[in-house]
């Protein structure tokens, strides 16, 4: 228990009139520097955790400043004083540090708050059996950034010796400096952010004005469209009413006129018949035109056929050999000539009683068959303009050797063939 009154000491601290004992918070030389004191002896003094007032005075400032937020500290000070402390934050901090030197109402309250606030950290550090294990847990806590709870748990741990206590206080002191530098950097960044926020606020104000203006325009347009929609709906309702009235009038008119449906049906049928009659008239006109065209075509065809018959008759007349010539089933070989006139050649020969044979003179027929054909023929007509040279000399040589009658004709026509037959018959001296 402290030897001086708690309220009087805190009031002195709050008015910055502390005695020399209160201000004497400078760290004293560690006890393990004394040659007669062993650190292990201090660490193994017992298993009970140390209380706030059991800690060295130079650790109280760090404990109160780090482990107790300012609003929590102010709340506990006001409770301990039984009213509102008339002091600023620094005076409250100094007075609380001074009161932590001994067991009193404020130190007990702060001890309770610290135990409750950092119960999890205390449980986490409790299994440490040596100062080395405790130091390892402290190092991990520093790496993880969990400082306040770890700081309180290490300082109050029964295995925390003077060396570890000094190391922890030094680490916390440097971390506080780093935190202060970070805070100053954060303040600079905060000021920059505030300036940027002012610019963005002005820009947002302009955007909001623009958005408000656009919304007003859109609202006016929506109102206009609503009015147009209302007018359209009114027009639709008016037209529906007119349709309903006209339908009622039509029904009443139909009811007043007798046989209206029959008349309408007959009128529709008459219109259909008229359209059908018009179609039939158009069809009849087309048929008359086709009939006239067909008549003209038939007349022209008859005229053409008559002309063709006359032409054929004239041609046949030209082709017919005088009836006075008779071959009496003699074989006449025609060598050469046009392929298209072979039928006419055959007809001319058979009309006068002869038998017709033909050889194309080596154009398509085999020339080796020419000798056989010459030997089987009684008379030979050679059309020199339509045979090969080889065939010509074969015919001439064969007829000269055998003495067979042969006539050479240059023009491959039916009339030339007829004259050739007359020459053959006259040369033989057989006239019928």
C-alpha positions in Angstrom: 0.0 0.0 0.0 1.3 3.5 -0.9 2.2 5.7 2.0 0.5 8.9 0.7 -3.1 9.6 -0.1 -4.3 8.6 -3.7 -6.5 11.6 -4.4 -3.9 14.1 -3.1 -1.1 12.5 -5.2 -3.2 12.4 -8.4 -4.3 16.0 -7.9 -0.7 17.0 -7.5 0.1 15.1 -10.7 -2.8 16.7 -12.6 -1.7 20.2 -11.6 1.9 19.5 -12.6 3.1 20.0 -8.9 4.5 16.5 -8.3 7.1 16.0 -5.7 10.5 14.7 -6.5 9.4 11.1 -5.9 6.6 11.2 -8.5 8.9 12.7 -11.2 11.6 10.3 -10.5 10.5 7.8 -13.2 13.8 7.5 -15.0 14.9 3.9 -15.5 17.4 2.7 -12.9 20.3 0.5 -13.7 19.2 -3.1 -14.1 19.7 -5.2 -11.0 21.5 -7.9 -12.9 24.4 -5.6 -13.4 25.1 -5.9 -9.7 27.7 -8.6 -9.2 25.9 -10.2 -6.2 22.4 -10.7 -8.0 21.8 -13.6 -10.5 19.0 -13.2 -13.1 18.0 -16.8 -12.8 17.4 -16.3 -9.1 15.0 -13.4 -9.9 13.2 -15.4 -12.6 12.6 -18.4 -10.4 11.4 -16.4 -7.4 7.9 -17.8 -7.8 5.1 -18.9 -10.1 2.7 -16.0 -9.3 2.2 -13.4 -12.0 3.4 -9.9 -11.1 0.9 -7.1 -10.6 1.0 -3.6 -12.0 2.5 -2.1 -8.8 5.1 -5.0 -8.7 6.7 -3.8 -12.0 9.6 -1.4 -12.0 8.6 2.2 -12.2 10.4 2.8 -15.5 8.0 0.3 -17.1 4.8 2.0 -15.9 4.9 4.8 -18.5 5.1 2.2 -21.4 2.4 0.0 -19.9 0.0 2.9 -19.4 0.8 4.5 -22.7 0.7 1.3 -24.8 -1.7 -1.1 -23.0 -4.4 1.3 -22.0 -6.2 3.5 -24.6 -6.7 7.1 -23.6 -10.4 6.9 -23.3 -10.2 3.7 -21.1 -7.6 5.5 -18.9 -9.8 8.6 -18.6 -12.8 6.4 -17.6 -10.9 4.6 -14.9 -9.3 7.8 -13.5 -12.8 9.5 -13.3 -14.2 6.4 -11.5 -11.3 6.4 -9.1 -11.6 10.1 -8.3 -15.4 9.9 -8.1 -15.9 12.8 -10.6 -14.5 14.5 -13.6 -10.7 15.0 -13.6 -9.8 18.7 -14.4 -6.7 17.8 -16.4 -5.6 17.3 -20.0 -4.5 14.0 -21.5 -0.8 14.4 -20.6 -1.6 15.3 -17.0 -3.9 12.2 -16.7 -1.2 10.0 -18.1 1.5 11.4 -15.7 -0.8 11.0 -12.7 -1.8 7.5 -13.6 1.9 6.5 -14.1 2.7 7.9 -10.6 -0.2 6.0 -9.0 1.0 2.7 -10.5 4.0 2.7 -8.2 2.0 1.3 -5.3 -1.3 -0.5 -4.7 -4.2 1.9 -4.5 -7.7 2.3 -5.9 -6.6 3.4 -9.4 -3.8 0.9 -9.8 -6.1 -1.9 -8.7 -8.7 -0.8 -11.3 -6.1 -0.6 -14.0 -4.8 -4.0 -13.1 -8.3 -5.4 -13.5 -8.8 -3.8 -16.8 -5.5 -5.0 -18.1 -6.2 -8.6 -17.0 -9.6 -8.6 -18.7 -8.4 -6.8 -21.9 -5.5 -9.1 -22.5 -6.7 -12.4 -21.2 -6.1 -14.2 -24.4 -2.5 -13.0 -24.6 -1.9 -14.1 -21.0 -3.2 -17.6 -21.8 -1.0 -17.7 -24.9 2.1 -16.8 -22.9 1.3 -18.9 -19.9 2.9 -22.2 -21.1 6.4 -20.7 -21.3 8.6 -22.4 -18.7 11.8 -20.4 -19.2 12.9 -16.9 -20.2 14.1 -18.3 -23.6 10.6 -19.7 -24.5 9.1 -16.4 -23.3 11.5 -14.4 -25.5 10.6 -16.6 -28.5 6.9 -15.9 -27.9 7.6 -12.2 -27.7 9.6 -12.2 -31.0 6.7 -13.9 -32.7 4.2 -11.4 -31.3 6.4 -8.5 -32.6 6.4 -10.1 -36.1 2.7 -10.6 -36.0 2.1 -7.0 -34.8 0.3 -8.1 -31.6 2.2 -5.7 -29.2 0.0 -4.4 -26.4 -1.3 -7.8 -25.1 2.1 -9.4 -25.5 3.9 -6.6 -23.7 1.6 -6.9 -20.7 1.8 -10.7 -20.7 5.6 -10.8 -20.9 6.2 -8.1 -18.2 3.8 -9.8 -15.7 5.0 -13.4 -16.5 6.8 -15.1 -13.5 9.6 -16.2 -15.9 10.4 -12.7 -17.1 13.9 -11.9 -15.8 15.5 -8.5 -15.7 17.4 -9.1 -19.0 14.2 -10.1 -20.9 12.4 -7.2 -19.2 15.0 -4.7 -20.4 15.0 -6.2 -24.0 11.2 -6.0 -24.1 11.2 -2.3 -22.9 13.9 -1.4 -25.4 11.9 -3.1 -28.3 8.7 -1.3 -27.2 10.6 2.0 -27.0 11.9 1.7 -30.6 8.5 0.4 -31.8 6.9 3.5 -30.3 9.4 5.7 -32.2 8.6 3.9 -35.4 4.9 4.2 -34.7 5.4 7.9 -34.2 7.2 8.2 -37.6 4.4 6.2 -39.2 1.8 8.5 -37.6 3.6 11.5 -39.0 3.7 9.9 -42.4 0.1 9.0 -42.1 -0.7 12.6 -41.1 1.1 13.9 -44.2 -0.8 11.4 -46.3 -4.0 12.3 -44.5 -3.5 16.0 -45.4 -2.9 15.0 -49.0 -6.0 12.9 -48.9 -7.9 15.8 -47.4 -6.8 18.1 -50.2 -7.7 15.5 -52.8 -11.0 15.0 -51.0 -11.7 18.8 -51.3 -11.0 18.6 -55.1 -13.1 15.5 -55.5 -15.9 17.1 -53.4 -15.9 20.1 -55.8 -16.0 17.8 -58.7 -18.7 15.7 -57.1 -20.7 18.9 -56.6 -20.5 19.7 -60.3 -21.4 16.2 -61.2 -24.4 16.3 -58.8 -25.5 19.6 -60.4 -25.3 18.0 -63.8 -27.1 14.9 -62.6 -29.8 17.1 -61.0 -30.2 19.0 -64.2 -30.4 15.8 -66.3 -32.9 14.3 -63.8 -35.0 17.5 -64.1 -35.0 17.2 -67.9 -35.9 13.5 -67.7 -38.6 14.2 -65.2 -40.1 16.9 -67.6 -39.9 14.5 -70.5 -41.6 11.8 -68.4 -44.4 14.1 -67.5 -44.8 15.1 -71.2 -44.9 11.4 -72.2 -47.4 10.7 -69.5 -49.6 13.5 -70.8 -49.3 12.1 -74.3 -50.1 8.7 -73.1 -53.2 10.0 -71.3 -54.3 11.7 -74.4 -53.8 8.6 -76.5 -55.7 6.5 -74.0 -58.5 9.1 -74.1 -58.6 8.9 -77.9 -58.6 5.1 -77.8 -61.5 5.1 -75.3 -63.4 7.6 -77.6 -62.8 5.4 -80.6 -64.0 2.3 -78.7 -67.1 4.2 -77.7 -67.8 5.1 -81.3 -67.3 1.5 -82.4 -69.7 0.4 -79.8 -72.3 2.9 -80.8 -71.9 2.1 -84.5 -72.2 -1.6 -83.8 -75.4 -1.1 -81.8 -76.7 1.1 -84.7 -75.9 -1.6 -87.2 -77.6 -4.3 -85.2 -80.7 -2.2 -84.8 -80.6 -1.5 -88.6 -80.3 -5.2 -89.4 -83.2 -6.0 -87.1 -85.3 -3.3 -88.8 -84.7 -4.5 -92.4 -86.4 -7.8 -93.4 -84.5 -10.4 -95.4 -81.3 -8.4 -95.2 -79.0 -11.4 -94.9 -80.7 -13.1 -97.9 -80.2 -9.9 -100.0 -76.6 -9.6 -99.0 -76.0 -13.3 -99.9 -77.7 -13.0 -103.3 -75.8 -9.8 -104.0 -72.5 -11.6 -103.2 -73.5 -14.5 -105.5 -74.4 -12.1 -108.3 -71.0 -10.4 -108.0 -69.3 -13.8 -108.1 -71.3 -14.8 -111.2 -70.4 -11.6 -112.9 -66.7 -12.1 -112.3 -67.0 -15.7 -113.5 -68.8 -14.5 -116.7 -66.1 -12.0 -117.3 -63.5 -14.7 -117.0 -65.4 -16.9 -119.5 -65.7 -14.1 -122.0 -61.9 -13.5 -121.7 -61.4 -17.3 -122.2 -63.6 -17.4 -125.3 -61.8 -14.4 -126.8 -58.5 -16.2 -126.3 -59.9 -19.4 -127.9 -61.1 -17.4 -131.0 -57.7 -15.9 -131.4 -56.0 -19.3 -131.1 -58.5 -20.8 -133.6 -57.8 -18.1 -136.1 -54.1 -18.6 -135.6 -54.5 -22.4 -136.0 -56.6 -21.9 -139.2 -53.9 -19.7 -140.7 -51.2 -22.3 -139.7 -53.2 -25.1 -141.3 -53.7 -23.1 -144.6 -50.0 -22.3 -144.7 -49.2 -26.0 -143.9 -51.5 -27.2 -146.7 -49.9 -24.8 -149.2 -46.4 -25.9 -148.1 -47.4 -29.6 -148.4 -48.8 -29.0 -151.9 -45.6 -27.3 -153.0 -43.6 -30.1 -151.4 -45.6 -32.7 -153.2 -45.1 -30.9 -156.5 -41.4 -30.7 -155.9 -41.2 -34.4 -154.9 -43.1 -35.3 -158.1 -40.8 -33.3 -160.2 -37.8 -34.9 -158.5 -39.3 -38.4 -159.0 -40.0 -37.6 -162.6 -36.4 -36.6 -163.1 -35.2 -39.7 -161.4 -37.4 -42.2 -163.3 -35.6 -43.9 -166.1 -37.5 -44.3 -169.4 -39.6 -47.4 -169.3 -38.1 -48.7 -172.5 -34.9 -49.6 -170.6 -35.0 -53.0 -168.9 -32.0 -54.7 -167.1 -33.7 -58.1 -166.7 -32.3 -58.8 -163.1 -28.8 -58.0 -164.0 -26.5 -56.9 -161.2 -25.3 -53.3 -161.3 -22.4 -52.3 -159.1 -22.1 -48.6 -158.2 -18.6 -47.8 -157.0 -18.4 -44.4 -155.1 -21.1 -41.7 -155.0 -22.6 -39.7 -152.2 -23.8 -41.7 -149.2 -27.0 -39.7 -149.1 -27.9 -40.7 -152.7 -27.5 -44.5 -152.3 -31.2 -45.0 -151.7 -32.0 -43.0 -154.9 -29.4 -45.1 -156.8 -31.0 -48.3 -155.6 -34.5 -47.1 -156.5 -33.4 -46.1 -160.0 -31.8 -49.5 -160.7 -34.6 -51.6 -159.2 -37.3 -49.7 -161.2 -35.8 -51.0 -164.5 -35.5 -54.6 -163.2 -32.0 -54.6 -162.0 -30.3 -55.7 -158.8 -28.3 -52.9 -157.0 -24.9 -53.3 -155.3 -22.8 -50.6 -153.8 -19.2 -50.0 -152.7 -18.0 -46.6 -151.4 -14.7 -46.9 -153.2 -12.6 -47.4 -150.1 -13.8 -44.5 -147.9 -15.5 -46.7 -145.3 -15.8 -50.1 -146.9 -12.8 -52.4 -147.1 -11.0 -52.2 -150.5 -10.3 -55.9 -150.4 -14.1 -56.5 -150.8 -14.0 -54.4 -154.0 -12.7 -57.3 -156.2 -15.4 -59.6 -155.0 -18.1 -57.0 -155.7 -16.6 -56.5 -159.2 -16.6 -60.2 -159.9 -20.3 -60.6 -158.9 -21.5 -57.6 -160.9 -22.8 -57.7 -164.5 -22.3 -54.0 -165.0 -20.2 -51.4 -163.3 -20.8 -47.7 -162.9 -17.8 -45.9 -161.4 -18.3 -42.4 -160.0 -14.8 -41.1 -160.3 -15.4 -37.9 -158.3 -16.2 -39.8 -155.1 -13.7 -42.7 -154.9 -10.0 -43.0 -154.0 -7.3 -43.3 -156.7 -6.5 -46.9 -155.7 -10.2 -47.9 -156.1 -10.3 -46.1 -159.5 -7.4 -48.0 -160.8 -8.7 -51.3 -159.4 -12.0 -50.9 -161.1 -10.4 -49.9 -164.5 -7.9 -52.7 -164.4 -10.5 -55.3 -163.4 -13.0 -54.3 -166.1 -10.2 -54.2 -168.8 -8.9 -57.7 -167.9 -12.3 -59.3 -167.7 -14.0 -57.3 -170.5 -16.9 -56.4 -168.1 -19.0 -53.4 -169.1 -18.0 -50.3 -167.2 -19.1 -46.7 -167.3 -17.1 -43.9 -165.6 -19.3 -41.0 -164.3 -17.8 -37.8 -162.9 -21.0 -36.2 -161.4 -22.4 -38.3 -158.5 -26.1 -37.6 -159.2 -29.1 -39.7 -160.0 -29.4 -38.3 -163.5 -25.8 -39.1 -164.2 -26.4 -42.7 -162.9 -29.4 -42.9 -165.3 -27.4 -41.8 -168.2 -24.7 -44.4 -167.3 -27.3 -47.2 -167.3 -28.5 -46.1 -170.7 -25.0 -46.2 -172.0 -24.5 -49.7 -170.6 -27.8 -51.0 -172.1 -27.1 -49.4 -175.5 -23.5 -50.7 -175.6 -24.8 -54.2 -175.0 -27.3 -53.8 -177.8 -30.4 -55.1 -175.9 -33.4 -52.9 -176.3 -36.8 -53.9 -175.2 
